Every structure is written in C-alpha cells, then in structure tokens.
Amino acid sequence: MKNLNYIAELCQNHNGVFDNIARMRNECAENGAKKIKLKYIYEKNLDNFLQW
C-alpha cells in the first residue's frame, strides 16, 4: 500500500488568532498531517455567507 499524505483543513475555528493556528498546526502534525489548508473569511463578506 502506498503512503498516504493527510491534509488537515483549518476553517474559521482558529478565530483569526495566530496562537490558535500554531497550536492546531502542531496538533495536526503530531497526528500525521503533512499539509494544512488554512481557510478564512473576511468579515465584510459575512452578510453573503448564507447564500453559499
């Protein structure tokens, strides 16, 4: 079996706080993730969020 590369997705649960992102990145790495996808939403776009 080939080695799998796990990608962890960090959505808005980091609340834009760098310390949260760093902690989550470390936890992902400790649990086997080789890459992370960091996602954020600008506050000015939140009024359109429900239509997505």
Residue pairs with C-beta under 8 A, 6 or more apart in sequence:
5 34
5 35
6 32
6 33
6 34
6 35
7 33
7 34
7 35
7 36
7 37
8 24
8 28
8 33
8 35
8 36
8 37
9 36
9 37
9 39
10 21
10 24
10 25
10 28
10 36
10 37
10 38
10 39
11 39
12 39
12 40
12 41
13 20
13 24
14 20
14 21
14 24
14 38
16 40
21 38
24 36
25 36
28 36
41 49
